[in-house]
């Protein structure tokens, strides 16, 4: 048996992982405030631990207000080609996890779509920096473990506001943790480095894309409930998208309509 010893290097890596986990949690696919024109969805919000969740939310919002959001605002001033490269690389690096969830959802059409995108963009697109799949008519969709659980029929469960992982129902919160633990490409030093680059770049890129929406939500009297409800509705539409097996995401269209309405 080997005794466990404290390692400052491992401690720093663990702290970085937790921080990035929150950032990734804050920047899950764009929430929507209204999907009635896109799909009829049910999104019951059950928040029995709301006082505790609000306390955690204060901490999470401070992290966002003083760390992530300012970086995201600065990122938007970078050249478009740089932002597009970051977006493409992060999206492509996440495709193996999308592929796994497509398979778990029993959707061969979506899994073939994902595998084709990853193969083409990784090779012809120079490790995903250039998205050559869209022009070829292979649209991108996303899927995660929370969506997979929903497709399997697992219920939402109560709302949980986790430190560094953001808001979501219990089902999606478990999905977030699994998403962090699963590494389809292995755990070599190269993969770990690319994963860190993808996680950081993708988090900032996604947060920047959500700034108009979150800025609007922050103008409402209760930002906590507004964000919680918007995320709940988005996730309901996201699960419906998975059940329908759509390769052209409808939730994104709904999000665009919502942003135009705000």
Buried (B, 14 or more C-beta within 10 A) or exposed (E): EEEEEEEEEEEEEEEEEBBBBBBBBBBBBBBBBBBEEBBEBEBEBBBEBBEEBBEBBEEBBEBBEEEBBEBBEEBBEEEEEEBBBBBBBBBBBBBBBBBBBBBBBEBEEBBBBBBBBBEBBBEEBBEBBBBBBEEEEBEBBBBBBBBBBBBBEBEBBBBBBBBBBBBBBBBBBBBBBBBBEEEEEEEEEEBBEBBBBBBBBBBBBBBBBBBEBBEBBEEEEEBBBBBBBBBBBBBBBBBBBBBEBBBEBBBBBBBEBBBEEE
